Amino acid sequence: MTAHVVSLNVMHAIIPDVGGEVGVTAIDKRPVSDARQVTTAGVAGDQRADKPSHGMPEQAVYAYALEDYQWWEAELGIDISAGKFGENLTTTEIDVTNAVIGQTWRIGTTLLQVTGPRIPCGTFARWIDIDKWVKRFMAEGMPGAYFQVLEAGSITAGDEIEIVATPDHGVTVCDVYQLVAGDRDADRLARVIACPDLPEAMHTQVSGYLK
């Protein structure tokens, strides 16, 4: 099968997030059937309540793989609906976790660039409501990927995903995630720090692991 978008998901409602820094969250995302414009600010109709933490241009779009959802469904013994992890794009037939940082994807008329992994937070844990969720999510190494928007356009469910270009440095979403998760392999750390496509905030974070 061809890689494509299974579901395009946007915020359903702003809901309380007791214990969170801003007190509310936009993590409740659900599928829409129409095409939506995607710009550097994100998907039309979507919101990010905690903009200081999740409002950067390099986090404009978040994707999670259907195949990873299916693993979680089997592991947890529950059904998981598209958008449940707060992703804008539920994808299939493409390896999100091992996407190369800086890789560009053409979806619909939009050009996206892979910027890094999603790092789970307390809001995510409270939303999923499974004991020790952050620790469990981190341990399994299926974070999904963030993207920045290089060319604004529109995306709809069913759109094919085309990999347009892949940098030759080889640093992947998983490489960055493993470092954050605590596996401070020296070779991986050196490669990630040297990655020219790593966003500044993430570069600063991983550089701190040298200390």
PyMOL CGO cylinders between C-alpha atoms (Angstrom):
from pymol import cmd
from pymol.cgo import CYLINDER

trace = [
    CYLINDER, 0.00, 0.00, 0.00, 0.99, 3.61, -0.50, 0.3, 1, 1, 1, 1, 1, 1,
    CYLINDER, 0.99, 3.61, -0.50, 1.83, 5.71, 2.54, 0.3, 1, 1, 1, 1, 1, 1,
    CYLINDER, 1.83, 5.71, 2.54, -1.09, 7.97, 3.30, 0.3, 1, 1, 1, 1, 1, 1,
    CYLINDER, -1.09, 7.97, 3.30, -2.99, 9.94, 5.92, 0.3, 1, 1, 1, 1, 1, 1,
    CYLINDER, -2.99, 9.94, 5.92, -5.57, 7.73, 7.62, 0.3, 1, 1, 1, 1, 1, 1,
    CYLINDER, -5.57, 7.73, 7.62, -7.07, 10.59, 9.60, 0.3, 1, 1, 1, 1, 1, 1,
    CYLINDER, -7.07, 10.59, 9.60, -6.69, 14.35, 9.89, 0.3, 1, 1, 1, 1, 1, 1,
    CYLINDER, -6.69, 14.35, 9.89, -7.41, 15.42, 13.45, 0.3, 1, 1, 1, 1, 1, 1,
    CYLINDER, -7.41, 15.42, 13.45, -8.02, 18.80, 15.05, 0.3, 1, 1, 1, 1, 1, 1,
    CYLINDER, -8.02, 18.80, 15.05, -9.07, 20.05, 18.45, 0.3, 1, 1, 1, 1, 1, 1,
    CYLINDER, -9.07, 20.05, 18.45, -12.55, 18.99, 19.49, 0.3, 1, 1, 1, 1, 1, 1,
    CYLINDER, -12.55, 18.99, 19.49, -12.72, 21.13, 22.62, 0.3, 1, 1, 1, 1, 1, 1,
    CYLINDER, -12.72, 21.13, 22.62, -10.59, 22.92, 25.16, 0.3, 1, 1, 1, 1, 1, 1,
    CYLINDER, -10.59, 22.92, 25.16, -10.87, 20.81, 28.31, 0.3, 1, 1, 1, 1, 1, 1,
    CYLINDER, -10.87, 20.81, 28.31, -9.71, 21.19, 31.92, 0.3, 1, 1, 1, 1, 1, 1,
    CYLINDER, -9.71, 21.19, 31.92, -6.21, 19.98, 32.79, 0.3, 1, 1, 1, 1, 1, 1,
    CYLINDER, -6.21, 19.98, 32.79, -6.09, 20.07, 36.57, 0.3, 1, 1, 1, 1, 1, 1,
    CYLINDER, -6.09, 20.07, 36.57, -2.46, 20.16, 37.61, 0.3, 1, 1, 1, 1, 1, 1,
    CYLINDER, -2.46, 20.16, 37.61, -1.21, 21.48, 34.28, 0.3, 1, 1, 1, 1, 1, 1,
    CYLINDER, -1.21, 21.48, 34.28, 0.69, 24.74, 33.93, 0.3, 1, 1, 1, 1, 1, 1,
    CYLINDER, 0.69, 24.74, 33.93, -2.14, 26.54, 32.12, 0.3, 1, 1, 1, 1, 1, 1,
    CYLINDER, -2.14, 26.54, 32.12, -5.07, 24.60, 33.58, 0.3, 1, 1, 1, 1, 1, 1,
    CYLINDER, -5.07, 24.60, 33.58, -6.59, 23.64, 30.24, 0.3, 1, 1, 1, 1, 1, 1,
    CYLINDER, -6.59, 23.64, 30.24, -5.54, 21.55, 27.24, 0.3, 1, 1, 1, 1, 1, 1,
    CYLINDER, -5.54, 21.55, 27.24, -6.35, 21.14, 23.55, 0.3, 1, 1, 1, 1, 1, 1,
    CYLINDER, -6.35, 21.14, 23.55, -5.15, 17.52, 23.43, 0.3, 1, 1, 1, 1, 1, 1,
    CYLINDER, -5.15, 17.52, 23.43, -8.66, 16.24, 22.64, 0.3, 1, 1, 1, 1, 1, 1,
    CYLINDER, -8.66, 16.24, 22.64, -8.30, 15.97, 18.85, 0.3, 1, 1, 1, 1, 1, 1,
    CYLINDER, -8.30, 15.97, 18.85, -10.77, 14.19, 16.60, 0.3, 1, 1, 1, 1, 1, 1,
    CYLINDER, -10.77, 14.19, 16.60, -11.04, 13.37, 12.88, 0.3, 1, 1, 1, 1, 1, 1,
    CYLINDER, -11.04, 13.37, 12.88, -12.43, 15.80, 10.32, 0.3, 1, 1, 1, 1, 1, 1,
    CYLINDER, -12.43, 15.80, 10.32, -13.53, 14.81, 6.83, 0.3, 1, 1, 1, 1, 1, 1,
    CYLINDER, -13.53, 14.81, 6.83, -12.84, 18.07, 4.99, 0.3, 1, 1, 1, 1, 1, 1,
    CYLINDER, -12.84, 18.07, 4.99, -9.54, 19.47, 3.71, 0.3, 1, 1, 1, 1, 1, 1,
    CYLINDER, -9.54, 19.47, 3.71, -7.82, 21.88, 6.10, 0.3, 1, 1, 1, 1, 1, 1,
    CYLINDER, -7.82, 21.88, 6.10, -5.24, 24.56, 5.47, 0.3, 1, 1, 1, 1, 1, 1,
    CYLINDER, -5.24, 24.56, 5.47, -1.89, 23.91, 7.12, 0.3, 1, 1, 1, 1, 1, 1,
    CYLINDER, -1.89, 23.91, 7.12, 0.44, 26.81, 7.83, 0.3, 1, 1, 1, 1, 1, 1,
    CYLINDER, 0.44, 26.81, 7.83, 3.37, 27.53, 10.12, 0.3, 1, 1, 1, 1, 1, 1,
    CYLINDER, 3.37, 27.53, 10.12, 0.76, 28.07, 12.84, 0.3, 1, 1, 1, 1, 1, 1,
    CYLINDER, 0.76, 28.07, 12.84, -0.59, 24.54, 12.41, 0.3, 1, 1, 1, 1, 1, 1,
    CYLINDER, -0.59, 24.54, 12.41, -3.76, 22.97, 11.06, 0.3, 1, 1, 1, 1, 1, 1,
    CYLINDER, -3.76, 22.97, 11.06, -6.80, 25.21, 10.58, 0.3, 1, 1, 1, 1, 1, 1,
    CYLINDER, -6.80, 25.21, 10.58, -9.27, 24.58, 13.38, 0.3, 1, 1, 1, 1, 1, 1,
    CYLINDER, -9.27, 24.58, 13.38, -6.65, 23.19, 15.72, 0.3, 1, 1, 1, 1, 1, 1,
    CYLINDER, -6.65, 23.19, 15.72, -5.32, 24.85, 18.85, 0.3, 1, 1, 1, 1, 1, 1,
    CYLINDER, -5.32, 24.85, 18.85, -2.50, 24.45, 21.35, 0.3, 1, 1, 1, 1, 1, 1,
    CYLINDER, -2.50, 24.45, 21.35, -3.46, 25.64, 24.81, 0.3, 1, 1, 1, 1, 1, 1,
    CYLINDER, -3.46, 25.64, 24.81, 0.06, 25.58, 26.27, 0.3, 1, 1, 1, 1, 1, 1,
    CYLINDER, 0.06, 25.58, 26.27, 1.76, 27.68, 23.62, 0.3, 1, 1, 1, 1, 1, 1,
    CYLINDER, 1.76, 27.68, 23.62, 5.00, 28.23, 25.56, 0.3, 1, 1, 1, 1, 1, 1,
    CYLINDER, 5.00, 28.23, 25.56, 5.58, 24.47, 25.55, 0.3, 1, 1, 1, 1, 1, 1,
    CYLINDER, 5.58, 24.47, 25.55, 3.88, 23.40, 22.32, 0.3, 1, 1, 1, 1, 1, 1,
    CYLINDER, 3.88, 23.40, 22.32, 3.50, 26.49, 20.18, 0.3, 1, 1, 1, 1, 1, 1,
    CYLINDER, 3.50, 26.49, 20.18, 6.85, 26.60, 18.40, 0.3, 1, 1, 1, 1, 1, 1,
    CYLINDER, 6.85, 26.60, 18.40, 6.92, 26.56, 14.58, 0.3, 1, 1, 1, 1, 1, 1,
    CYLINDER, 6.92, 26.56, 14.58, 8.86, 23.27, 14.68, 0.3, 1, 1, 1, 1, 1, 1,
    CYLINDER, 8.86, 23.27, 14.68, 5.82, 21.73, 16.41, 0.3, 1, 1, 1, 1, 1, 1,
    CYLINDER, 5.82, 21.73, 16.41, 3.23, 22.94, 13.93, 0.3, 1, 1, 1, 1, 1, 1,
    CYLINDER, 3.23, 22.94, 13.93, 2.05, 19.41, 13.05, 0.3, 1, 1, 1, 1, 1, 1,
    CYLINDER, 2.05, 19.41, 13.05, 2.26, 16.15, 14.99, 0.3, 1, 1, 1, 1, 1, 1,
    CYLINDER, 2.26, 16.15, 14.99, 1.99, 12.71, 13.36, 0.3, 1, 1, 1, 1, 1, 1,
    CYLINDER, 1.99, 12.71, 13.36, 1.48, 9.27, 14.85, 0.3, 1, 1, 1, 1, 1, 1,
    CYLINDER, 1.48, 9.27, 14.85, 1.48, 5.95, 13.03, 0.3, 1, 1, 1, 1, 1, 1,
    CYLINDER, 1.48, 5.95, 13.03, -1.56, 3.69, 12.86, 0.3, 1, 1, 1, 1, 1, 1,
    CYLINDER, -1.56, 3.69, 12.86, 0.80, 0.72, 13.19, 0.3, 1, 1, 1, 1, 1, 1,
    CYLINDER, 0.80, 0.72, 13.19, 2.03, 2.05, 16.54, 0.3, 1, 1, 1, 1, 1, 1,
    CYLINDER, 2.03, 2.05, 16.54, -1.56, 2.55, 17.69, 0.3, 1, 1, 1, 1, 1, 1,
    CYLINDER, -1.56, 2.55, 17.69, -2.27, -1.06, 16.81, 0.3, 1, 1, 1, 1, 1, 1,
    CYLINDER, -2.27, -1.06, 16.81, 0.67, -2.15, 18.97, 0.3, 1, 1, 1, 1, 1, 1,
    CYLINDER, 0.67, -2.15, 18.97, -0.67, -0.13, 21.88, 0.3, 1, 1, 1, 1, 1, 1,
    CYLINDER, -0.67, -0.13, 21.88, -4.16, -1.52, 21.41, 0.3, 1, 1, 1, 1, 1, 1,
    CYLINDER, -4.16, -1.52, 21.41, -2.82, -5.07, 21.68, 0.3, 1, 1, 1, 1, 1, 1,
    CYLINDER, -2.82, -5.07, 21.68, -0.59, -4.17, 24.63, 0.3, 1, 1, 1, 1, 1, 1,
    CYLINDER, -0.59, -4.17, 24.63, -3.30, -2.34, 26.58, 0.3, 1, 1, 1, 1, 1, 1,
    CYLINDER, -3.30, -2.34, 26.58, -6.29, -4.40, 25.47, 0.3, 1, 1, 1, 1, 1, 1,
    CYLINDER, -6.29, -4.40, 25.47, -8.31, -1.34, 24.45, 0.3, 1, 1, 1, 1, 1, 1,
    CYLINDER, -8.31, -1.34, 24.45, -9.44, 0.39, 21.27, 0.3, 1, 1, 1, 1, 1, 1,
    CYLINDER, -9.44, 0.39, 21.27, -7.69, 3.68, 20.54, 0.3, 1, 1, 1, 1, 1, 1,
    CYLINDER, -7.69, 3.68, 20.54, -9.37, 6.18, 18.24, 0.3, 1, 1, 1, 1, 1, 1,
    CYLINDER, -9.37, 6.18, 18.24, -7.45, 8.35, 15.78, 0.3, 1, 1, 1, 1, 1, 1,
    CYLINDER, -7.45, 8.35, 15.78, -6.32, 11.56, 17.44, 0.3, 1, 1, 1, 1, 1, 1,
    CYLINDER, -6.32, 11.56, 17.44, -6.31, 10.08, 20.95, 0.3, 1, 1, 1, 1, 1, 1,
    CYLINDER, -6.31, 10.08, 20.95, -2.59, 10.77, 21.38, 0.3, 1, 1, 1, 1, 1, 1,
    CYLINDER, -2.59, 10.77, 21.38, -3.15, 14.38, 20.33, 0.3, 1, 1, 1, 1, 1, 1,
    CYLINDER, -3.15, 14.38, 20.33, -1.79, 13.93, 16.82, 0.3, 1, 1, 1, 1, 1, 1,
    CYLINDER, -1.79, 13.93, 16.82, -2.92, 15.94, 13.78, 0.3, 1, 1, 1, 1, 1, 1,
    CYLINDER, -2.92, 15.94, 13.78, -2.00, 13.21, 11.31, 0.3, 1, 1, 1, 1, 1, 1,
    CYLINDER, -2.00, 13.21, 11.31, -2.66, 9.53, 11.84, 0.3, 1, 1, 1, 1, 1, 1,
    CYLINDER, -2.66, 9.53, 11.84, -0.51, 7.84, 9.17, 0.3, 1, 1, 1, 1, 1, 1,
    CYLINDER, -0.51, 7.84, 9.17, 0.04, 4.40, 7.72, 0.3, 1, 1, 1, 1, 1, 1,
    CYLINDER, 0.04, 4.40, 7.72, 2.67, 2.61, 5.64, 0.3, 1, 1, 1, 1, 1, 1,
    CYLINDER, 2.67, 2.61, 5.64, 5.43, 5.02, 6.62, 0.3, 1, 1, 1, 1, 1, 1,
    CYLINDER, 5.43, 5.02, 6.62, 7.96, 4.73, 9.46, 0.3, 1, 1, 1, 1, 1, 1,
    CYLINDER, 7.96, 4.73, 9.46, 7.36, 7.79, 11.61, 0.3, 1, 1, 1, 1, 1, 1,
    CYLINDER, 7.36, 7.79, 11.61, 9.68, 6.78, 14.46, 0.3, 1, 1, 1, 1, 1, 1,
    CYLINDER, 9.68, 6.78, 14.46, 12.67, 6.29, 12.17, 0.3, 1, 1, 1, 1, 1, 1,
    CYLINDER, 12.67, 6.29, 12.17, 12.06, 9.32, 9.99, 0.3, 1, 1, 1, 1, 1, 1,
    CYLINDER, 12.06, 9.32, 9.99, 15.26, 11.31, 9.50, 0.3, 1, 1, 1, 1, 1, 1,
    CYLINDER, 15.26, 11.31, 9.50, 15.44, 14.74, 11.13, 0.3, 1, 1, 1, 1, 1, 1,
    CYLINDER, 15.44, 14.74, 11.13, 15.14, 17.27, 8.30, 0.3, 1, 1, 1, 1, 1, 1,
    CYLINDER, 15.14, 17.27, 8.30, 13.38, 14.84, 5.97, 0.3, 1, 1, 1, 1, 1, 1,
    CYLINDER, 13.38, 14.84, 5.97, 10.65, 16.51, 3.91, 0.3, 1, 1, 1, 1, 1, 1,
    CYLINDER, 10.65, 16.51, 3.91, 7.21, 15.03, 3.28, 0.3, 1, 1, 1, 1, 1, 1,
    CYLINDER, 7.21, 15.03, 3.28, 4.73, 16.19, 0.66, 0.3, 1, 1, 1, 1, 1, 1,
    CYLINDER, 4.73, 16.19, 0.66, 1.17, 15.66, 1.88, 0.3, 1, 1, 1, 1, 1, 1,
    CYLINDER, 1.17, 15.66, 1.88, -1.59, 17.15, -0.23, 0.3, 1, 1, 1, 1, 1, 1,
    CYLINDER, -1.59, 17.15, -0.23, -0.26, 20.54, -1.27, 0.3, 1, 1, 1, 1, 1, 1,
    CYLINDER, -0.26, 20.54, -1.27, 1.71, 20.99, 1.96, 0.3, 1, 1, 1, 1, 1, 1,
    CYLINDER, 1.71, 20.99, 1.96, 5.44, 20.45, 2.40, 0.3, 1, 1, 1, 1, 1, 1,
    CYLINDER, 5.44, 20.45, 2.40, 6.41, 19.38, 5.91, 0.3, 1, 1, 1, 1, 1, 1,
    CYLINDER, 6.41, 19.38, 5.91, 9.82, 18.84, 7.47, 0.3, 1, 1, 1, 1, 1, 1,
    CYLINDER, 9.82, 18.84, 7.47, 10.56, 16.38, 10.29, 0.3, 1, 1, 1, 1, 1, 1,
    CYLINDER, 10.56, 16.38, 10.29, 11.89, 18.22, 13.35, 0.3, 1, 1, 1, 1, 1, 1,
    CYLINDER, 11.89, 18.22, 13.35, 11.91, 15.72, 16.22, 0.3, 1, 1, 1, 1, 1, 1,
    CYLINDER, 11.91, 15.72, 16.22, 10.04, 13.42, 18.60, 0.3, 1, 1, 1, 1, 1, 1,
    CYLINDER, 10.04, 13.42, 18.60, 7.11, 14.13, 20.85, 0.3, 1, 1, 1, 1, 1, 1,
    CYLINDER, 7.11, 14.13, 20.85, 8.24, 14.02, 24.48, 0.3, 1, 1, 1, 1, 1, 1,
    CYLINDER, 8.24, 14.02, 24.48, 5.35, 12.93, 26.75, 0.3, 1, 1, 1, 1, 1, 1,
    CYLINDER, 5.35, 12.93, 26.75, 4.25, 15.29, 29.50, 0.3, 1, 1, 1, 1, 1, 1,
    CYLINDER, 4.25, 15.29, 29.50, 1.93, 15.35, 32.48, 0.3, 1, 1, 1, 1, 1, 1,
    CYLINDER, 1.93, 15.35, 32.48, -0.97, 16.62, 30.39, 0.3, 1, 1, 1, 1, 1, 1,
    CYLINDER, -0.97, 16.62, 30.39, -0.68, 13.59, 28.12, 0.3, 1, 1, 1, 1, 1, 1,
    CYLINDER, -0.68, 13.59, 28.12, -0.61, 11.29, 31.15, 0.3, 1, 1, 1, 1, 1, 1,
    CYLINDER, -0.61, 11.29, 31.15, -3.68, 12.87, 32.71, 0.3, 1, 1, 1, 1, 1, 1,
    CYLINDER, -3.68, 12.87, 32.71, -5.53, 12.64, 29.39, 0.3, 1, 1, 1, 1, 1, 1,
    CYLINDER, -5.53, 12.64, 29.39, -4.70, 8.97, 28.80, 0.3, 1, 1, 1, 1, 1, 1,
    CYLINDER, -4.70, 8.97, 28.80, -5.29, 8.15, 32.48, 0.3, 1, 1, 1, 1, 1, 1,
    CYLINDER, -5.29, 8.15, 32.48, -3.15, 5.01, 32.63, 0.3, 1, 1, 1, 1, 1, 1,
    CYLINDER, -3.15, 5.01, 32.63, -0.88, 4.43, 35.62, 0.3, 1, 1, 1, 1, 1, 1,
    CYLINDER, -0.88, 4.43, 35.62, 2.71, 5.60, 35.08, 0.3, 1, 1, 1, 1, 1, 1,
    CYLINDER, 2.71, 5.60, 35.08, 1.87, 6.49, 31.49, 0.3, 1, 1, 1, 1, 1, 1,
    CYLINDER, 1.87, 6.49, 31.49, 4.81, 8.84, 30.82, 0.3, 1, 1, 1, 1, 1, 1,
    CYLINDER, 4.81, 8.84, 30.82, 7.32, 6.23, 31.96, 0.3, 1, 1, 1, 1, 1, 1,
    CYLINDER, 7.32, 6.23, 31.96, 5.57, 3.52, 29.95, 0.3, 1, 1, 1, 1, 1, 1,
    CYLINDER, 5.57, 3.52, 29.95, 5.29, 5.64, 26.80, 0.3, 1, 1, 1, 1, 1, 1,
    CYLINDER, 5.29, 5.64, 26.80, 8.95, 6.66, 27.01, 0.3, 1, 1, 1, 1, 1, 1,
    CYLINDER, 8.95, 6.66, 27.01, 10.09, 3.07, 27.46, 0.3, 1, 1, 1, 1, 1, 1,
    CYLINDER, 10.09, 3.07, 27.46, 8.43, 1.75, 24.30, 0.3, 1, 1, 1, 1, 1, 1,
    CYLINDER, 8.43, 1.75, 24.30, 10.16, 4.16, 21.90, 0.3, 1, 1, 1, 1, 1, 1,
    CYLINDER, 10.16, 4.16, 21.90, 7.22, 5.04, 19.63, 0.3, 1, 1, 1, 1, 1, 1,
    CYLINDER, 7.22, 5.04, 19.63, 6.97, 8.82, 20.10, 0.3, 1, 1, 1, 1, 1, 1,
    CYLINDER, 6.97, 8.82, 20.10, 5.52, 10.02, 16.82, 0.3, 1, 1, 1, 1, 1, 1,
    CYLINDER, 5.52, 10.02, 16.82, 7.11, 12.99, 15.06, 0.3, 1, 1, 1, 1, 1, 1,
    CYLINDER, 7.11, 12.99, 15.06, 6.76, 16.76, 14.96, 0.3, 1, 1, 1, 1, 1, 1,
    CYLINDER, 6.76, 16.76, 14.96, 6.98, 18.77, 11.75, 0.3, 1, 1, 1, 1, 1, 1,
    CYLINDER, 6.98, 18.77, 11.75, 7.46, 22.34, 10.71, 0.3, 1, 1, 1, 1, 1, 1,
    CYLINDER, 7.46, 22.34, 10.71, 5.71, 23.69, 7.62, 0.3, 1, 1, 1, 1, 1, 1,
    CYLINDER, 5.71, 23.69, 7.62, 7.99, 24.67, 4.74, 0.3, 1, 1, 1, 1, 1, 1,
    CYLINDER, 7.99, 24.67, 4.74, 5.18, 25.29, 2.24, 0.3, 1, 1, 1, 1, 1, 1,
    CYLINDER, 5.18, 25.29, 2.24, 1.66, 26.03, 3.41, 0.3, 1, 1, 1, 1, 1, 1,
    CYLINDER, 1.66, 26.03, 3.41, -1.12, 24.10, 1.71, 0.3, 1, 1, 1, 1, 1, 1,
    CYLINDER, -1.12, 24.10, 1.71, -4.02, 21.82, 2.43, 0.3, 1, 1, 1, 1, 1, 1,
    CYLINDER, -4.02, 21.82, 2.43, -4.28, 18.26, 3.75, 0.3, 1, 1, 1, 1, 1, 1,
    CYLINDER, -4.28, 18.26, 3.75, -7.23, 15.88, 3.90, 0.3, 1, 1, 1, 1, 1, 1,
    CYLINDER, -7.23, 15.88, 3.90, -7.70, 12.33, 5.08, 0.3, 1, 1, 1, 1, 1, 1,
    CYLINDER, -7.70, 12.33, 5.08, -6.59, 9.89, 2.38, 0.3, 1, 1, 1, 1, 1, 1,
    CYLINDER, -6.59, 9.89, 2.38, -3.82, 12.10, 0.99, 0.3, 1, 1, 1, 1, 1, 1,
    CYLINDER, -3.82, 12.10, 0.99, -0.71, 10.22, -0.07, 0.3, 1, 1, 1, 1, 1, 1,
    CYLINDER, -0.71, 10.22, -0.07, 2.55, 10.87, 1.75, 0.3, 1, 1, 1, 1, 1, 1,
    CYLINDER, 2.55, 10.87, 1.75, 5.61, 11.34, -0.46, 0.3, 1, 1, 1, 1, 1, 1,
    CYLINDER, 5.61, 11.34, -0.46, 9.12, 11.57, 0.94, 0.3, 1, 1, 1, 1, 1, 1,
    CYLINDER, 9.12, 11.57, 0.94, 10.63, 14.38, -1.11, 0.3, 1, 1, 1, 1, 1, 1,
    CYLINDER, 10.63, 14.38, -1.11, 14.15, 14.56, 0.31, 0.3, 1, 1, 1, 1, 1, 1,
    CYLINDER, 14.15, 14.56, 0.31, 16.18, 12.91, 3.05, 0.3, 1, 1, 1, 1, 1, 1,
    CYLINDER, 16.18, 12.91, 3.05, 19.36, 14.44, 4.57, 0.3, 1, 1, 1, 1, 1, 1,
    CYLINDER, 19.36, 14.44, 4.57, 22.41, 12.20, 4.51, 0.3, 1, 1, 1, 1, 1, 1,
    CYLINDER, 22.41, 12.20, 4.51, 23.36, 12.68, 8.21, 0.3, 1, 1, 1, 1, 1, 1,
    CYLINDER, 23.36, 12.68, 8.21, 21.06, 9.79, 9.14, 0.3, 1, 1, 1, 1, 1, 1,
    CYLINDER, 21.06, 9.79, 9.14, 19.95, 11.12, 12.54, 0.3, 1, 1, 1, 1, 1, 1,
    CYLINDER, 19.95, 11.12, 12.54, 16.41, 9.93, 13.21, 0.3, 1, 1, 1, 1, 1, 1,
    CYLINDER, 16.41, 9.93, 13.21, 13.50, 10.85, 15.42, 0.3, 1, 1, 1, 1, 1, 1,
    CYLINDER, 13.50, 10.85, 15.42, 14.28, 7.69, 17.38, 0.3, 1, 1, 1, 1, 1, 1,
    CYLINDER, 14.28, 7.69, 17.38, 17.92, 8.72, 17.91, 0.3, 1, 1, 1, 1, 1, 1,
    CYLINDER, 17.92, 8.72, 17.91, 16.85, 11.95, 19.56, 0.3, 1, 1, 1, 1, 1, 1,
    CYLINDER, 16.85, 11.95, 19.56, 14.13, 10.23, 21.56, 0.3, 1, 1, 1, 1, 1, 1,
    CYLINDER, 14.13, 10.23, 21.56, 16.47, 7.57, 22.94, 0.3, 1, 1, 1, 1, 1, 1,
    CYLINDER, 16.47, 7.57, 22.94, 18.77, 10.27, 24.28, 0.3, 1, 1, 1, 1, 1, 1,
    CYLINDER, 18.77, 10.27, 24.28, 15.91, 12.05, 26.03, 0.3, 1, 1, 1, 1, 1, 1,
    CYLINDER, 15.91, 12.05, 26.03, 14.69, 8.70, 27.37, 0.3, 1, 1, 1, 1, 1, 1,
    CYLINDER, 14.69, 8.70, 27.37, 18.02, 8.17, 29.09, 0.3, 1, 1, 1, 1, 1, 1,
    CYLINDER, 18.02, 8.17, 29.09, 20.13, 6.09, 26.68, 0.3, 1, 1, 1, 1, 1, 1,
    CYLINDER, 20.13, 6.09, 26.68, 23.14, 8.39, 26.45, 0.3, 1, 1, 1, 1, 1, 1,
    CYLINDER, 23.14, 8.39, 26.45, 25.14, 6.38, 23.94, 0.3, 1, 1, 1, 1, 1, 1,
    CYLINDER, 25.14, 6.38, 23.94, 28.23, 8.48, 23.18, 0.3, 1, 1, 1, 1, 1, 1,
    CYLINDER, 28.23, 8.48, 23.18, 28.17, 7.90, 19.42, 0.3, 1, 1, 1, 1, 1, 1,
    CYLINDER, 28.17, 7.90, 19.42, 24.46, 8.71, 19.17, 0.3, 1, 1, 1, 1, 1, 1,
    CYLINDER, 24.46, 8.71, 19.17, 24.91, 11.82, 21.30, 0.3, 1, 1, 1, 1, 1, 1,
    CYLINDER, 24.91, 11.82, 21.30, 27.73, 13.08, 19.09, 0.3, 1, 1, 1, 1, 1, 1,
    CYLINDER, 27.73, 13.08, 19.09, 25.73, 12.46, 15.91, 0.3, 1, 1, 1, 1, 1, 1,
    CYLINDER, 25.73, 12.46, 15.91, 22.62, 14.19, 17.24, 0.3, 1, 1, 1, 1, 1, 1,
    CYLINDER, 22.62, 14.19, 17.24, 24.53, 17.23, 18.49, 0.3, 1, 1, 1, 1, 1, 1,
    CYLINDER, 24.53, 17.23, 18.49, 26.21, 17.53, 15.08, 0.3, 1, 1, 1, 1, 1, 1,
    CYLINDER, 26.21, 17.53, 15.08, 22.88, 17.27, 13.21, 0.3, 1, 1, 1, 1, 1, 1,
    CYLINDER, 22.88, 17.27, 13.21, 22.41, 20.51, 11.24, 0.3, 1, 1, 1, 1, 1, 1,
    CYLINDER, 22.41, 20.51, 11.24, 18.63, 20.04, 11.01, 0.3, 1, 1, 1, 1, 1, 1,
    CYLINDER, 18.63, 20.04, 11.01, 17.93, 19.69, 14.73, 0.3, 1, 1, 1, 1, 1, 1,
    CYLINDER, 17.93, 19.69, 14.73, 15.82, 22.60, 16.07, 0.3, 1, 1, 1, 1, 1, 1,
    CYLINDER, 15.82, 22.60, 16.07, 17.66, 24.95, 18.43, 0.3, 1, 1, 1, 1, 1, 1,
    CYLINDER, 17.66, 24.95, 18.43, 15.60, 24.06, 21.52, 0.3, 1, 1, 1, 1, 1, 1,
    CYLINDER, 15.60, 24.06, 21.52, 16.24, 20.35, 21.12, 0.3, 1, 1, 1, 1, 1, 1,
    CYLINDER, 16.24, 20.35, 21.12, 19.90, 20.93, 20.32, 0.3, 1, 1, 1, 1, 1, 1,
    CYLINDER, 19.90, 20.93, 20.32, 20.25, 22.88, 23.56, 0.3, 1, 1, 1, 1, 1, 1,
    CYLINDER, 20.25, 22.88, 23.56, 18.58, 20.08, 25.51, 0.3, 1, 1, 1, 1, 1, 1,
    CYLINDER, 18.58, 20.08, 25.51, 20.70, 17.25, 24.16, 0.3, 1, 1, 1, 1, 1, 1,
    CYLINDER, 20.70, 17.25, 24.16, 23.89, 19.31, 24.38, 0.3, 1, 1, 1, 1, 1, 1,
    CYLINDER, 23.89, 19.31, 24.38, 23.26, 19.47, 28.12, 0.3, 1, 1, 1, 1, 1, 1,
    CYLINDER, 23.26, 19.47, 28.12, 23.79, 15.71, 28.28, 0.3, 1, 1, 1, 1, 1, 1,
    CYLINDER, 23.79, 15.71, 28.28, 27.49, 16.31, 27.69, 0.3, 1, 1, 1, 1, 1, 1,
    CYLINDER, 27.49, 16.31, 27.69, 27.84, 17.81, 31.16, 0.3, 1, 1, 1, 1, 1, 1,
]
cmd.load_cgo(trace, "trace")
